[in-house]
Amino acid sequence: MYELSTEYWFDSAHFLTDYHGKCENLHGHQWRVTAYIAADQLEEGGTDKGMVRDFVAFKRIVREECDALDHSFLVEEGSLAPATIAALEGEGFTLTILPFRTTSENLARYLAGRLEARGLPVSRVDCNETPNNRASYIPER
């Protein structure tokens, strides 16, 4: 088994709905994302010969997915009143409405799905919300 990993990051704000503690309030993180891709065999021909995947393409895809969330307010769908959403958008804030509670665990799963949809053989995604706190998602193979 061969495995590659690359890291990138994004800054965003969020809050946790139905949570009782500091994280129920709006706050931000510099999320560090480590994506892993794996293959049983290396590519046998073409540009990727002798590789799992070209690091240049792998890094670009991970960076693009992180950049799509960078400096955005991550909002769980249905957690804010429509008038609040409209007011924030009216003030020019960038919102990313997601169909899940915006935890590290769910963000790791979301990013794994986004990377898989772009053709990467994802074996794991880590999502750090702080230097010491990390959630990992490992897709079923």
N, C-alpha and C positions, 0 to 999 in steps of 0.2 A: 504494500500500500504506500502510495506517495501522497504527501500533503503539503500544500502551500498555504501561507497566511500573509495577510497584509492588514495594516491598520490605517484608519483615518478617523476623523472626529467631526462633530458638529455641535454647535451651541443652540440651545432652545429653552423655552420656558414651558412649564406645564404645572398641573396640580392634580391631585388624586381625589376623585369623587368618592364619597361615602367612606372616607378615611378619617380617623380621629387622631390627629397629631399634626406636627409642623407641616407635613407634606400636603395637607388639605389646602394650604395657601399657595398662591401663585409663587413659583420660584424657578430657578434655572439651573442647568447643568452644562458642563462641557462633556458630552457623551463621547467616549472613546469606543470605537467599533473595531473589533478584530474579526475578520472573515477568514474562514478556512475552506479550501476546496481540496478534494481528494480524488484519486484514481488508482485503480489496481494496476494499470499499465500506463506507460508513457506513450504519447502520440508517436506514430511511426512514420509520418510523412508531413510534408508541407512546412509552413513557417513554424509550427509548434513541435516539430520533430524533436524527440528527446525531452519533452516537457509535459507537465500536467496541463498547463495553460501558459501562455505568454504573460509574464508579470506585468508588462505594459498595459495589456488589455484588462487583466484582472484588477489592477490598481485603479484604472480609469473607471470601470464599472462601479466599484465600491465607492470611489470618490463622488461620482455622479449621484448615487443614491443618498449618500450622506449630505451632499450639497443641497439636495431637494428638501431636506429638513432643517438646514442651517438657518439660524436666526428667525425661526418660526415659533409660533405659539402652538404647541401640540394640544389639541382639544379632543377629549372623548366625545364622540357623537352623542347628542342628547343631554350633555352635562351642563350646558349653558342655554339660557333662554334665547330664542331667535332674535329678540330685540338686542340682547347683549352682543351676539355674533354680528348683527348688522352695525351696531355702534362701533365695535372694534374694527371691522372692515372699513367703515366710513372714516375712521381716523387714520387709515392707511396701514394698520397692522397686518402682518402676514400670518394667516391661520392655516394650520393643517388639521383638518377634521379626520379623525381616525375612528374606526368601528370597534375600539377596545379601550380599556383603561390604560393610560399611558405609563405603564410600569416598564422597568428595564427588561423584564422577562418578555412582555408582549412586544416591545420594540425589537428585541433580538429575533423573535419569531417572524415579525413583520419584515425585517430586513433580509432574513434568510429567504423568505418567499419572493421578495423583490429580486434578489440575486439569482435565485433558481429560475425565475421567469425570464431572466436575461441570458439563460443558457449556462450558468456556472454550476458545476457539480459540488454544491455546498455540503460540507460535512459538519460544520459548526459555525455559529456566530456568537461572539461575546459582546456584550454591551455594558460598559462600565459607566455608572452614573457619578462615581467619585473614583479617585485613585485606588481606594481600598474595597470598593463594592462593585461586584460584577454579576451579571446574569448571563447564562449561556443557553442557547437553543441548539439542539442536535436533531436535525430532521431524520425521520425514519428512512432507511435505505432499502 
